[in-house]
């Protein structure tokens, strides 16, 4: 768990940390979920979230990316603002 970012304020950090959790091969790795959380963090202003989305895209199929984007949109619809 040492990879998590602490000390920064904001909701984007929490979203980013969820992305880290889902992208960690030491846990149950789920690239779709990791992509979703990183993209949400990027939308909240965390630049590294966008960078990680780009890196994950190289490891995912177009169908997986589309699923992650759908999940991110659904999450935003349920959690506006």
Secondary structure, 3 states (H helix, E strand, C coil): CCCCCCCCCCHHHHHHHHHHHHHCCCCCCCHHHHHHHHHHHHHCCCHHHHHHHHHHHCCCCHHHHHHHHHHHHHHHHHCCC
